[in-house]
Amino acid sequence: MELLSFDKYAYYIWFSYFLTFAIIAILFIRTRFIHKNVITQLRVKYSRGK
């Protein structure tokens, strides 16, 4: 566990890890949501032409 203690910088390091993973998770979820919306819009657009 000594490897994970980071001495006096532990707060900054763990906060940076948390912030990085949170931003990646938000981007992933947002991208999936936008992708689903685009697919739905394209289906509606091309189904009207038939």
mmCIF file as Biopython writes it, N, C-alpha, C and O atoms, coordinates in Angstrom:
data_model
#
loop_
_atom_site.group_PDB
_atom_site.id
_atom_site.type_symbol
_atom_site.label_atom_id
_atom_site.label_alt_id
_atom_site.label_comp_id
_atom_site.label_asym_id
_atom_site.label_entity_id
_atom_site.label_seq_id
_atom_site.pdbx_PDB_ins_code
_atom_site.Cartn_x
_atom_site.Cartn_y
_atom_site.Cartn_z
_atom_site.occupancy
_atom_site.B_iso_or_equiv
_atom_site.auth_seq_id
_atom_site.auth_asym_id
_atom_site.pdbx_PDB_model_num
ATOM 1   N N  . MET A ? 1  ? 0.814   -1.200 0.000   1.0 0.0 1  A 1 
ATOM 2   C CA . MET A ? 1  ? 0.000   0.000  0.000   1.0 0.0 1  A 1 
ATOM 3   C C  . MET A ? 1  ? 0.857   1.264  0.000   1.0 0.0 1  A 1 
ATOM 4   O O  . MET A ? 1  ? 0.350   2.360  -0.236  1.0 0.0 1  A 1 
ATOM 5   N N  . GLU A ? 2  ? 2.101   1.118  0.254   1.0 0.0 2  A 1 
ATOM 6   C CA . GLU A ? 2  ? 2.975   2.275  0.272   1.0 0.0 2  A 1 
ATOM 7   C C  . GLU A ? 2  ? 3.037   2.930  -1.117  1.0 0.0 2  A 1 
ATOM 8   O O  . GLU A ? 2  ? 3.235   4.139  -1.234  1.0 0.0 2  A 1 
ATOM 9   N N  . LEU A ? 3  ? 2.868   2.133  -2.138  1.0 0.0 3  A 1 
ATOM 10  C CA . LEU A ? 3  ? 2.899   2.644  -3.506  1.0 0.0 3  A 1 
ATOM 11  C C  . LEU A ? 3  ? 1.736   3.600  -3.765  1.0 0.0 3  A 1 
ATOM 12  O O  . LEU A ? 3  ? 1.878   4.540  -4.548  1.0 0.0 3  A 1 
ATOM 13  N N  . LEU A ? 4  ? 0.600   3.379  -3.126  1.0 0.0 4  A 1 
ATOM 14  C CA . LEU A ? 4  ? -0.593  4.189  -3.372  1.0 0.0 4  A 1 
ATOM 15  C C  . LEU A ? 4  ? -0.750  5.368  -2.425  1.0 0.0 4  A 1 
ATOM 16  O O  . LEU A ? 4  ? -1.730  6.104  -2.536  1.0 0.0 4  A 1 
ATOM 17  N N  . SER A ? 5  ? 0.163   5.573  -1.513  1.0 0.0 5  A 1 
ATOM 18  C CA . SER A ? 5  ? -0.012  6.638  -0.519  1.0 0.0 5  A 1 
ATOM 19  C C  . SER A ? 5  ? 0.289   8.032  -1.088  1.0 0.0 5  A 1 
ATOM 20  O O  . SER A ? 5  ? -0.412  8.985  -0.750  1.0 0.0 5  A 1 
ATOM 21  N N  . PHE A ? 6  ? 1.287   8.175  -1.922  1.0 0.0 6  A 1 
ATOM 22  C CA . PHE A ? 6  ? 1.672   9.431  -2.586  1.0 0.0 6  A 1 
ATOM 23  C C  . PHE A ? 6  ? 2.019   10.551 -1.601  1.0 0.0 6  A 1 
ATOM 24  O O  . PHE A ? 6  ? 2.057   11.719 -1.989  1.0 0.0 6  A 1 
ATOM 25  N N  . ASP A ? 7  ? 2.266   10.219 -0.358  1.0 0.0 7  A 1 
ATOM 26  C CA . ASP A ? 7  ? 2.678   11.172 0.678   1.0 0.0 7  A 1 
ATOM 27  C C  . ASP A ? 7  ? 1.749   12.379 0.749   1.0 0.0 7  A 1 
ATOM 28  O O  . ASP A ? 7  ? 0.530   12.222 0.818   1.0 0.0 7  A 1 
ATOM 29  N N  . LYS A ? 8  ? 2.324   13.589 0.733   1.0 0.0 8  A 1 
ATOM 30  C CA . LYS A ? 8  ? 1.509   14.793 0.918   1.0 0.0 8  A 1 
ATOM 31  C C  . LYS A ? 8  ? 0.744   15.204 -0.348  1.0 0.0 8  A 1 
ATOM 32  O O  . LYS A ? 8  ? -0.091  16.107 -0.290  1.0 0.0 8  A 1 
ATOM 33  N N  . TYR A ? 9  ? 1.010   14.573 -1.459  1.0 0.0 9  A 1 
ATOM 34  C CA . TYR A ? 9  ? 0.330   14.926 -2.701  1.0 0.0 9  A 1 
ATOM 35  C C  . TYR A ? 9  ? -0.846  14.008 -3.014  1.0 0.0 9  A 1 
ATOM 36  O O  . TYR A ? 9  ? -1.413  14.081 -4.105  1.0 0.0 9  A 1 
ATOM 37  N N  . ALA A ? 10 ? -1.211  13.164 -2.090  1.0 0.0 10 A 1 
ATOM 38  C CA . ALA A ? 10 ? -2.261  12.167 -2.323  1.0 0.0 10 A 1 
ATOM 39  C C  . ALA A ? 10 ? -3.574  12.815 -2.756  1.0 0.0 10 A 1 
ATOM 40  O O  . ALA A ? 10 ? -4.214  12.337 -3.692  1.0 0.0 10 A 1 
ATOM 41  N N  . TYR A ? 11 ? -3.982  13.886 -2.096  1.0 0.0 11 A 1 
ATOM 42  C CA . TYR A ? 11 ? -5.247  14.548 -2.446  1.0 0.0 11 A 1 
ATOM 43  C C  . TYR A ? 11 ? -5.243  14.988 -3.906  1.0 0.0 11 A 1 
ATOM 44  O O  . TYR A ? 11 ? -6.202  14.725 -4.631  1.0 0.0 11 A 1 
ATOM 45  N N  . TYR A ? 12 ? -4.203  15.637 -4.337  1.0 0.0 12 A 1 
ATOM 46  C CA . TYR A ? 12 ? -4.140  16.148 -5.710  1.0 0.0 12 A 1 
ATOM 47  C C  . TYR A ? 12 ? -4.103  15.017 -6.738  1.0 0.0 12 A 1 
ATOM 48  O O  . TYR A ? 12 ? -4.750  15.100 -7.782  1.0 0.0 12 A 1 
ATOM 49  N N  . ILE A ? 13 ? -3.355  13.979 -6.444  1.0 0.0 13 A 1 
ATOM 50  C CA . ILE A ? 13 ? -3.220  12.866 -7.385  1.0 0.0 13 A 1 
ATOM 51  C C  . ILE A ? 13 ? -4.534  12.107 -7.515  1.0 0.0 13 A 1 
ATOM 52  O O  . ILE A ? 13 ? -4.991  11.838 -8.625  1.0 0.0 13 A 1 
ATOM 53  N N  . TRP A ? 14 ? -5.156  11.755 -6.357  1.0 0.0 14 A 1 
ATOM 54  C CA . TRP A ? 14 ? -6.413  11.008 -6.426  1.0 0.0 14 A 1 
ATOM 55  C C  . TRP A ? 14 ? -7.532  11.849 -7.016  1.0 0.0 14 A 1 
ATOM 56  O O  . TRP A ? 14 ? -8.385  11.325 -7.732  1.0 0.0 14 A 1 
ATOM 57  N N  . PHE A ? 15 ? -7.544  13.147 -6.728  1.0 0.0 15 A 1 
ATOM 58  C CA . PHE A ? 15 ? -8.535  14.034 -7.341  1.0 0.0 15 A 1 
ATOM 59  C C  . PHE A ? 15 ? -8.338  14.087 -8.855  1.0 0.0 15 A 1 
ATOM 60  O O  . PHE A ? 15 ? -9.317  14.100 -9.601  1.0 0.0 15 A 1 
ATOM 61  N N  . SER A ? 16 ? -7.110  14.117 -9.311  1.0 0.0 16 A 1 
ATOM 62  C CA . SER A ? 16 ? -6.819  14.124 -10.748 1.0 0.0 16 A 1 
ATOM 63  C C  . SER A ? 16 ? -7.280  12.839 -11.412 1.0 0.0 16 A 1 
ATOM 64  O O  . SER A ? 16 ? -7.855  12.866 -12.500 1.0 0.0 16 A 1 
ATOM 65  N N  . TYR A ? 17 ? -7.023  11.700 -10.749 1.0 0.0 17 A 1 
ATOM 66  C CA . TYR A ? 17 ? -7.511  10.422 -11.283 1.0 0.0 17 A 1 
ATOM 67  C C  . TYR A ? 17 ? -9.030  10.419 -11.379 1.0 0.0 17 A 1 
ATOM 68  O O  . TYR A ? 17 ? -9.590  10.043 -12.409 1.0 0.0 17 A 1 
ATOM 69  N N  . PHE A ? 18 ? -9.691  10.834 -10.313 1.0 0.0 18 A 1 
ATOM 70  C CA . PHE A ? 18 ? -11.154 10.860 -10.294 1.0 0.0 18 A 1 
ATOM 71  C C  . PHE A ? 18 ? -11.699 11.779 -11.384 1.0 0.0 18 A 1 
ATOM 72  O O  . PHE A ? 18 ? -12.626 11.411 -12.106 1.0 0.0 18 A 1 
ATOM 73  N N  . LEU A ? 19 ? -11.128 12.962 -11.500 1.0 0.0 19 A 1 
ATOM 74  C CA . LEU A ? 19 ? -11.593 13.923 -12.497 1.0 0.0 19 A 1 
ATOM 75  C C  . LEU A ? 19 ? -11.398 13.383 -13.912 1.0 0.0 19 A 1 
ATOM 76  O O  . LEU A ? 19 ? -12.275 13.539 -14.761 1.0 0.0 19 A 1 
ATOM 77  N N  . THR A ? 20 ? -10.268 12.757 -14.166 1.0 0.0 20 A 1 
ATOM 78  C CA . THR A ? 20 ? -9.992  12.183 -15.482 1.0 0.0 20 A 1 
ATOM 79  C C  . THR A ? 20 ? -11.012 11.104 -15.837 1.0 0.0 20 A 1 
ATOM 80  O O  . THR A ? 20 ? -11.584 11.119 -16.927 1.0 0.0 20 A 1 
ATOM 81  N N  . PHE A ? 21 ? -11.237 10.171 -14.917 1.0 0.0 21 A 1 
ATOM 82  C CA . PHE A ? 21 ? -12.194 9.098  -15.190 1.0 0.0 21 A 1 
ATOM 83  C C  . PHE A ? 21 ? -13.618 9.621  -15.298 1.0 0.0 21 A 1 
ATOM 84  O O  . PHE A ? 21 ? -14.404 9.103  -16.091 1.0 0.0 21 A 1 
ATOM 85  N N  . ALA A ? 22 ? -13.964 10.636 -14.515 1.0 0.0 22 A 1 
ATOM 86  C CA . ALA A ? 22 ? -15.303 11.217 -14.598 1.0 0.0 22 A 1 
ATOM 87  C C  . ALA A ? 22 ? -15.524 11.876 -15.953 1.0 0.0 22 A 1 
ATOM 88  O O  . ALA A ? 22 ? -16.584 11.710 -16.556 1.0 0.0 22 A 1 
ATOM 89  N N  . ILE A ? 23 ? -14.544 12.613 -16.432 1.0 0.0 23 A 1 
ATOM 90  C CA . ILE A ? 23 ? -14.676 13.279 -17.727 1.0 0.0 23 A 1 
ATOM 91  C C  . ILE A ? 23 ? -14.761 12.255 -18.850 1.0 0.0 23 A 1 
ATOM 92  O O  . ILE A ? 23 ? -15.561 12.422 -19.770 1.0 0.0 23 A 1 
ATOM 93  N N  . ILE A ? 24 ? -13.962 11.212 -18.794 1.0 0.0 24 A 1 
ATOM 94  C CA . ILE A ? 24 ? -14.023 10.166 -19.815 1.0 0.0 24 A 1 
ATOM 95  C C  . ILE A ? 24 ? -15.384 9.484  -19.804 1.0 0.0 24 A 1 
ATOM 96  O O  . ILE A ? 24 ? -15.942 9.200  -20.864 1.0 0.0 24 A 1 
ATOM 97  N N  . ALA A ? 25 ? -15.928 9.218  -18.614 1.0 0.0 25 A 1 
ATOM 98  C CA . ALA A ? 25 ? -17.246 8.590  -18.511 1.0 0.0 25 A 1 
ATOM 99  C C  . ALA A ? 25 ? -18.330 9.502  -19.073 1.0 0.0 25 A 1 
ATOM 100 O O  . ALA A ? 25 ? -19.217 9.040  -19.789 1.0 0.0 25 A 1 
ATOM 101 N N  . ILE A ? 26 ? -18.266 10.789 -18.755 1.0 0.0 26 A 1 
ATOM 102 C CA . ILE A ? 26 ? -19.252 11.744 -19.276 1.0 0.0 26 A 1 
ATOM 103 C C  . ILE A ? 26 ? -19.172 11.816 -20.788 1.0 0.0 26 A 1 
ATOM 104 O O  . ILE A ? 26 ? -20.205 11.819 -21.457 1.0 0.0 26 A 1 
ATOM 105 N N  . LEU A ? 27 ? -17.970 11.875 -21.342 1.0 0.0 27 A 1 
ATOM 106 C CA . LEU A ? 27 ? -17.818 11.928 -22.794 1.0 0.0 27 A 1 
ATOM 107 C C  . LEU A ? 27 ? -18.350 10.663 -23.457 1.0 0.0 27 A 1 
ATOM 108 O O  . LEU A ? 27 ? -18.984 10.733 -24.510 1.0 0.0 27 A 1 
ATOM 109 N N  . PHE A ? 28 ? -18.097 9.510  -22.850 1.0 0.0 28 A 1 
ATOM 110 C CA . PHE A ? 28 ? -18.576 8.244  -23.392 1.0 0.0 28 A 1 
ATOM 111 C C  . PHE A ? 28 ? -20.103 8.193  -23.408 1.0 0.0 28 A 1 
ATOM 112 O O  . PHE A ? 28 ? -20.708 7.826  -24.416 1.0 0.0 28 A 1 
ATOM 113 N N  . ILE A ? 29 ? -20.718 8.562  -22.287 1.0 0.0 29 A 1 
ATOM 114 C CA . ILE A ? 29 ? -22.184 8.537  -22.195 1.0 0.0 29 A 1 
ATOM 115 C C  . ILE A ? 29 ? -22.796 9.548  -23.147 1.0 0.0 29 A 1 
ATOM 116 O O  . ILE A ? 29 ? -23.780 9.246  -23.822 1.0 0.0 29 A 1 
ATOM 117 N N  . ARG A ? 30 ? -22.229 10.737 -23.210 1.0 0.0 30 A 1 
ATOM 118 C CA . ARG A ? 30 ? -22.756 11.779 -24.105 1.0 0.0 30 A 1 
ATOM 119 C C  . ARG A ? 30 ? -22.640 11.361 -25.573 1.0 0.0 30 A 1 
ATOM 120 O O  . ARG A ? 30 ? -23.556 11.598 -26.360 1.0 0.0 30 A 1 
ATOM 121 N N  . THR A ? 31 ? -21.526 10.745 -25.937 1.0 0.0 31 A 1 
ATOM 122 C CA . THR A ? 31 ? -21.319 10.299 -27.306 1.0 0.0 31 A 1 
ATOM 123 C C  . THR A ? 31 ? -22.328 9.225  -27.689 1.0 0.0 31 A 1 
ATOM 124 O O  . THR A ? 31 ? -22.862 9.245  -28.799 1.0 0.0 31 A 1 
ATOM 125 N N  . ARG A ? 32 ? -22.593 8.290  -26.785 1.0 0.0 32 A 1 
ATOM 126 C CA . ARG A ? 32 ? -23.588 7.253  -27.066 1.0 0.0 32 A 1 
ATOM 127 C C  . ARG A ? 32 ? -24.972 7.861  -27.242 1.0 0.0 32 A 1 
ATOM 128 O O  . ARG A ? 32 ? -25.722 7.443  -28.124 1.0 0.0 32 A 1 
ATOM 129 N N  . PHE A ? 33 ? -25.320 8.840  -26.416 1.0 0.0 33 A 1 
ATOM 130 C CA . PHE A ? 33 ? -26.619 9.502  -26.508 1.0 0.0 33 A 1 
ATOM 131 C C  . PHE A ? 33 ? -26.756 10.233 -27.843 1.0 0.0 33 A 1 
ATOM 132 O O  . PHE A ? 33 ? -27.789 10.124 -28.504 1.0 0.0 33 A 1 
ATOM 133 N N  . ILE A ? 34 ? -25.736 10.968 -28.238 1.0 0.0 34 A 1 
ATOM 134 C CA . ILE A ? 34 ? -25.760 11.699 -29.506 1.0 0.0 34 A 1 
ATOM 135 C C  . ILE A ? 34 ? -25.838 10.728 -30.676 1.0 0.0 34 A 1 
ATOM 136 O O  . ILE A ? 34 ? -26.560 10.981 -31.640 1.0 0.0 34 A 1 
ATOM 137 N N  . HIS A ? 35 ? -25.108 9.627  -30.605 1.0 0.0 35 A 1 
ATOM 138 C CA . HIS A ? 35 ? -25.122 8.624  -31.674 1.0 0.0 35 A 1 
ATOM 139 C C  . HIS A ? 35 ? -26.526 8.041  -31.847 1.0 0.0 35 A 1 
ATOM 140 O O  . HIS A ? 35 ? -27.009 7.896  -32.969 1.0 0.0 35 A 1 
ATOM 141 N N  . LYS A ? 36 ? -27.171 7.713  -30.740 1.0 0.0 36 A 1 
ATOM 142 C CA . LYS A ? 36 ? -28.535 7.168  -30.816 1.0 0.0 36 A 1 
ATOM 143 C C  . LYS A ? 36 ? -29.494 8.181  -31.426 1.0 0.0 36 A 1 
ATOM 144 O O  . LYS A ? 36 ? -30.368 7.813  -32.211 1.0 0.0 36 A 1 
ATOM 145 N N  . ASN A ? 37 ? -29.336 9.454  -31.072 1.0 0.0 37 A 1 
ATOM 146 C CA . ASN A ? 37 ? -30.198 10.494 -31.638 1.0 0.0 37 A 1 
ATOM 147 C C  . ASN A ? 37 ? -29.982 10.646 -33.139 1.0 0.0 37 A 1 
ATOM 148 O O  . ASN A ? 37 ? -30.942 10.812 -33.891 1.0 0.0 37 A 1 
ATOM 149 N N  . VAL A ? 38 ? -28.750 10.590 -33.572 1.0 0.0 38 A 1 
ATOM 150 C CA . VAL A ? 38 ? -28.448 10.728 -35.000 1.0 0.0 38 A 1 
ATOM 151 C C  . VAL A ? 38 ? -29.033 9.553  -35.780 1.0 0.0 38 A 1 
ATOM 152 O O  . VAL A ? 38 ? -29.618 9.740  -36.847 1.0 0.0 38 A 1 
ATOM 153 N N  . ILE A ? 39 ? -28.875 8.349  -35.249 1.0 0.0 39 A 1 
ATOM 154 C CA . ILE A ? 39 ? -29.432 7.172  -35.917 1.0 0.0 39 A 1 
ATOM 155 C C  . ILE A ? 39 ? -30.951 7.297  -36.016 1.0 0.0 39 A 1 
ATOM 156 O O  . ILE A ? 39 ? -31.528 6.998  -37.062 1.0 0.0 39 A 1 
ATOM 157 N N  . THR A ? 40 ? -31.600 7.732  -34.945 1.0 0.0 40 A 1 
ATOM 158 C CA . THR A ? 40 ? -33.057 7.921  -34.960 1.0 0.0 40 A 1 
ATOM 159 C C  . THR A ? 40 ? -33.457 8.971  -35.991 1.0 0.0 40 A 1 
ATOM 160 O O  . THR A ? 40 ? -34.414 8.768  -36.739 1.0 0.0 40 A 1 
ATOM 161 N N  . GLN A ? 41 ? -32.747 10.074 -36.039 1.0 0.0 41 A 1 
ATOM 162 C CA . GLN A ? 41 ? -33.060 11.135 -36.999 1.0 0.0 41 A 1 
ATOM 163 C C  . GLN A ? 41 ? -32.882 10.644 -38.433 1.0 0.0 41 A 1 
ATOM 164 O O  . GLN A ? 41 ? -33.688 10.973 -39.303 1.0 0.0 41 A 1 
ATOM 165 N N  . LEU A ? 42 ? -31.841 9.866  -38.686 1.0 0.0 42 A 1 
ATOM 166 C CA . LEU A ? 42 ? -31.628 9.347  -40.040 1.0 0.0 42 A 1 
ATOM 167 C C  . LEU A ? 42 ? -32.721 8.353  -40.425 1.0 0.0 42 A 1 
ATOM 168 O O  . LEU A ? 42 ? -33.164 8.342  -41.573 1.0 0.0 42 A 1 
ATOM 169 N N  . ARG A ? 43 ? -33.156 7.530  -39.495 1.0 0.0 43 A 1 
ATOM 170 C CA . ARG A ? 43 ? -34.248 6.596  -39.789 1.0 0.0 43 A 1 
ATOM 171 C C  . ARG A ? 43 ? -35.528 7.342  -40.135 1.0 0.0 43 A 1 
ATOM 172 O O  . ARG A ? 43 ? -36.236 6.971  -41.071 1.0 0.0 43 A 1 
ATOM 173 N N  . VAL A ? 44 ? -35.823 8.389  -39.384 1.0 0.0 44 A 1 
ATOM 174 C CA . VAL A ? 44 ? -37.023 9.188  -39.648 1.0 0.0 44 A 1 
ATOM 175 C C  . VAL A ? 44 ? -36.892 9.883  -40.999 1.0 0.0 44 A 1 
ATOM 176 O O  . VAL A ? 44 ? -37.843 9.907  -41.780 1.0 0.0 44 A 1 
ATOM 177 N N  . LYS A ? 45 ? -35.740 10.437 -41.273 1.0 0.0 45 A 1 
ATOM 178 C CA . LYS A ? 45 ? -35.524 11.183 -42.521 1.0 0.0 45 A 1 
ATOM 179 C C  . LYS A ? 45 ? -35.699 10.263 -43.724 1.0 0.0 45 A 1 
ATOM 180 O O  . LYS A ? 45 ? -36.375 10.629 -44.686 1.0 0.0 45 A 1 
ATOM 181 N N  . TYR A ? 46 ? -35.104 9.080  -43.684 1.0 0.0 46 A 1 
ATOM 182 C CA . TYR A ? 46 ? -35.149 8.217  -44.845 1.0 0.0 46 A 1 
ATOM 183 C C  . TYR A ? 46 ? -36.407 7.369  -44.921 1.0 0.0 46 A 1 
ATOM 184 O O  . TYR A ? 46 ? -36.694 6.787  -45.967 1.0 0.0 46 A 1 
ATOM 185 N N  . SER A ? 47 ? -37.163 7.287  -43.833 1.0 0.0 47 A 1 
ATOM 186 C CA . SER A ? 47 ? -38.432 6.549  -43.902 1.0 0.0 47 A 1 
ATOM 187 C C  . SER A ? 47 ? -39.537 7.420  -44.500 1.0 0.0 47 A 1 
ATOM 188 O O  . SER A ? 47 ? -40.532 6.893  -44.996 1.0 0.0 47 A 1 
ATOM 189 N N  . ARG A ? 48 ? -39.381 8.713  -44.461 1.0 0.0 48 A 1 
ATOM 190 C CA . ARG A ? 48 ? -40.377 9.637  -45.046 1.0 0.0 48 A 1 
ATOM 191 C C  . ARG A ? 48 ? -40.369 9.564  -46.560 1.0 0.0 48 A 1 
ATOM 192 O O  . ARG A ? 48 ? -41.392 9.791  -47.207 1.0 0.0 48 A 1 
ATOM 193 N N  . GLY A ? 49 ? -39.220 9.248  -47.119 1.0 0.0 49 A 1 
ATOM 194 C CA . GLY A ? 49 ? -39.104 9.220  -48.578 1.0 0.0 49 A 1 
ATOM 195 C C  . GLY A ? 49 ? -39.802 8.025  -49.220 1.0 0.0 49 A 1 
ATOM 196 O O  . GLY A ? 49 ? -40.009 8.016  -50.433 1.0 0.0 49 A 1 
ATOM 197 N N  . LYS A ? 50 ? -40.164 7.028  -48.436 1.0 0.0 50 A 1 
ATOM 198 C CA . LYS A ? 50 ? -40.765 5.819  -49.004 1.0 0.0 50 A 1 
ATOM 199 C C  . LYS A ? 50 ? -42.247 5.944  -49.142 1.0 0.0 50 A 1 
ATOM 200 O O  . LYS A ? 50 ? -42.904 5.011  -49.605 1.0 0.0 50 A 1 
#
